[in-house]
């Protein structure tokens, strides 16, 4: 049994995983009209991430109903869409998304990511994912993309997504942590908090090792730290505390 946390959703549902009932084998009820909200589970290794996505979707609750926030595991509730945010480790999160494709309680599995190169997209297609949606898009476009996917369209699986240089704030989302770090630097800091090596980080993010070294140096400079241990401590102080399952696996 996973020790990943199933967090309360914005509508008050959800509970810690040790009291969460087993997910029903059958899929959610068939959606018979556009007035029926899409049921989605939001998944990532960090509570701050899943709560942020839920907050962004809250104004669209007449179209999207968040039924589960899961930090560190895979969905336990039946849903139209399992939305996997790739912050903190693309490759490992894609592997969990691939496992969820076979779950009869989830109709569609979707990646939500800042970047997706040709290798990541190839893995997504081969894994049977229904779509790849960009975190650089405003919430309205995310909702539109989710609705298109539920309607049967495969979205974002062919065109690579490039990381936009928006500084610490994305074009439509707040920074993950309150520090003057770019989007990629925030992600690298999270992975330093897991104790990962530069090679491990490069593998997870589909980057070159030298590129990761550059990001690590930039993180050190901006946070005023001198080594990986200090960076890891700062990551936890800034709220980048991963789920137990991810922390124990690193």
GIURWO-V911230 format. One record per residue. N is the residue number from 1. RES is the residue in one letter. D_LAST is the distance of its C-alpha to the last C-alpha in Angstrom with 2 decimals. Layout:
# GIURWO-V911230
n=<N,N>
res=<RES,RES>
d_last=<D_LAST,D_LAST>
This chain:
# GIURWO-V911230
n=<1,2,3,4,5,6,7,8,9,10,11,12,13,14,15,16,17,18,19,20,21,22,23,24,25,26,27,28,29,30,31,32,33,34,35,36,37,38,39,40,41,42,43,44,45,46,47,48,49,50,51,52,53,54,55,56,57,58,59,60,61,62,63,64,65,66,67,68,69,70,71,72,73,74,75,76,77,78,79,80,81,82,83,84,85,86,87,88,89,90,91,92,93,94,95,96,97,98,99,100,101,102,103,104,105,106,107,108,109,110,111,112,113,114,115,116,117,118,119,120,121,122,123,124,125,126,127,128,129,130,131,132,133,134,135,136,137,138,139,140,141,142,143,144,145,146,147,148,149,150,151,152,153,154,155,156,157,158,159,160,161,162,163,164,165,166,167,168,169,170,171,172,173,174,175,176,177,178,179,180,181,182,183,184,185,186,187,188,189,190,191,192,193,194,195,196,197,198,199,200,201,202,203,204,205,206,207,208,209,210,211,212,213,214,215,216,217,218,219,220,221,222,223,224,225,226,227,228,229,230,231,232,233,234,235,236,237,238,239,240,241,242,243,244,245,246,247,248,249,250>
res=<X,X,X,X,X,X,X,X,X,X,X,X,X,X,X,X,X,X,X,X,X,X,X,X,X,X,X,X,X,X,X,X,X,X,X,X,X,X,X,X,X,X,X,X,X,X,X,X,X,X,X,X,X,X,X,X,X,X,X,X,X,X,X,X,X,X,X,X,X,X,X,X,X,X,X,X,X,X,X,X,X,X,X,X,X,X,X,X,X,X,X,X,X,X,X,X,X,X,X,X,X,X,X,X,X,X,X,X,X,X,X,X,X,X,X,X,X,X,X,X,X,X,X,X,X,X,X,X,X,X,X,X,X,X,X,X,X,X,X,X,X,X,X,X,X,X,X,X,X,X,X,X,X,X,X,X,X,X,X,X,X,X,X,X,X,X,X,X,X,X,X,X,X,X,X,X,X,X,X,X,X,X,X,X,X,X,X,X,X,X,X,X,X,X,X,X,X,X,X,X,X,X,X,X,X,X,X,X,X,X,X,X,X,X,X,X,X,X,X,X,X,X,X,X,X,X,X,X,X,X,X,X,X,X,X,X,X,X,X,X,X,X,X,X,X,X,X,X,X,X>
d_last=<18.23,15.38,14.97,14.59,17.39,20.54,22.26,26.02,27.38,30.01,32.79,31.63,30.34,26.97,25.65,22.64,21.10,22.55,25.98,25.47,27.84,26.90,27.33,30.77,31.02,33.61,32.90,34.07,37.77,39.28,39.80,43.54,44.09,42.74,43.20,40.41,37.10,34.08,31.51,27.95,24.49,22.13,18.41,15.41,12.22,14.36,17.59,19.34,19.08,20.44,23.11,24.11,24.71,26.68,28.76,29.57,30.81,32.79,36.04,36.01,35.76,39.02,37.29,33.63,32.62,29.01,28.65,24.97,22.13,18.80,15.54,12.50,14.62,17.65,21.25,23.29,26.55,28.88,29.14,30.86,27.75,23.99,23.01,19.40,18.70,16.40,15.57,12.08,11.35,14.40,13.47,10.95,13.46,16.33,15.16,15.35,18.61,19.93,19.48,21.39,24.26,25.45,25.60,29.34,28.84,27.64,30.19,28.30,24.72,24.41,21.96,22.47,21.48,22.77,22.69,23.13,24.27,26.15,23.19,21.36,24.74,25.44,22.30,23.31,26.83,26.01,23.76,26.69,25.51,28.50,27.79,25.86,26.95,26.82,25.58,28.36,30.93,32.60,32.12,35.38,34.21,30.97,33.19,35.57,32.88,31.67,35.30,35.97,33.08,34.30,37.76,36.62,35.93,32.96,31.90,30.09,29.03,31.13,31.19,28.23,27.17,27.14,25.47,28.38,28.78,29.51,28.08,26.14,27.76,27.69,31.17,30.97,27.94,27.18,24.41,21.04,21.27,24.58,24.29,26.14,23.31,23.77,21.90,19.73,19.22,18.07,15.38,14.33,14.41,12.07,9.43,10.48,9.88,6.09,6.92,6.90,10.12,13.16,13.15,9.75,11.15,14.42,13.31,11.85,15.03,17.56,18.62,19.89,18.21,21.30,21.14,17.66,19.08,21.92,19.92,17.98,21.46,22.83,20.25,21.04,24.71,24.86,22.95,24.73,21.76,21.75,18.25,14.51,14.56,17.41,15.93,12.86,15.57,17.68,15.15,15.12,18.89,19.45,17.95,14.60,13.01,10.55,11.21,10.07,8.88,6.41,5.47,5.57,3.81,0.00>
